Amino acid sequence: MQPQLDETLHLPSRQKHFFEACVRLCQERGIQMVVSSHYAREGTNAKRHGILVSYVDSALAGTGIPYIDLTLATGIDDLDHFEDDSHLNSAGARIFTGHLVDSLEAMGYLHKP
């Protein structure tokens, strides 16, 4: 599948509603939350992704909930690390998990043994 060339991104209001409800619920219950996005395939439309990042940043503003955006990070190969057009395979998931754990440790969410 080719990356979307259209620079518009439609986020359904229902999807936004439930994301924001999840954020509120975690805050109300004192649940520590971190939002993350995983790697994308080479050629992913950075402008479209920027729209998503803007929404997530806006939805999390003032909450103290961090957003770890690894979408456009380097070091991931389309042939070796993806199962299909948008899902990581086990090798890609291992790399992502390692980067996520490193990020969480650096932010103080996890403690190194």
N, C-alpha and C positions, 0 to 999 in steps of 0.2 A: 504494500500500500504506500502510495506517495504522500509526503507531508501536505497538509492543507496549505494552499497558497493564499486563500482568502484571508484577509487580515481581521475579519470580524469573528467574534466568539460569542455565541448565545448561551448564557447560563440560565437554564429554566428557573423561574421563580420558586418552584417547588423544591428544587435542589438547593437553592440558596436558603430557603426557609429551614430545611432540615439541618443543614450545616450550622446555621446560626443557632438553632434550637439545641443542637449538640453542645456547642460552645457554652451556651447559657446553663444547660443542665450540669455540665462538668464544673462550672464556676459555682453554681448553687450548692453542689454536693462536695465541694472542696477537692475535686479530682484534678490532679496535675495533668495538664494536657500539652502536647507538642504536635504541631501540624507539619507534615512533611510531604514532599512530592518526590517521586523516584525519577530516574534518568529517562530521557526521551531519545528516540532514534536520531541519528545524524540528519540534519536538514529540517528539524522541527522548526516551525514558524515561530521565531522569537517574539514577533509582535503579538501574535495570538496568545502566546504564553504570558506575555506582559499584561494582557487584559486579565487573565486568571490571577496573576500575582497581585495586581492592583485590587481585585475583589477580595482576595484572602487577606491582604494587608488591611484593607478597610474593615472587614468583618472582625478582625482580631485587634483593631486599634483600641488601646486603653485597657485591654484584658491582661496584658503581661504574658500572653501565650505566644511562644516563639514559632516562627515558620522557617523550617529548614528546606530550602529549595535546591534540590540537586538536579533538577530537570536538564539544565544545559551544561552540567559538569562534564569535563573531559575524562578520557580513559575508558570509555565504554564503546564497544564495537558492535555495530548492527548485526554482523554475521555470527559473532560468538556469544553475545549476551542477551539476545531477545528471542522469545519463543514465537512471537508473531509481530504484527505491526505496532503494538503498544505494550506488550507484557514481557517483563524480564523472564529469562529462563533461569535455571538453578545457578548457573555461573554468575549471571548478572545480579541475581538476588543476593548471592554471597558478597559480592563487591558492595552493593548498595547497603546491605546490613552492616558491613564493616564501617563504611563511611558514616552511617547513621549512628552507630554506637560511639564512634570517635567524636561526633558532633555532640551527642548527649553527654558524654564524659566531659568534654571541654566546657559545656554549659553548666556542669555541676549536677545534672540529673542522675548520672550514674557514677558510682565510685569504682575506681580501678582496684582489683583485688591485691 
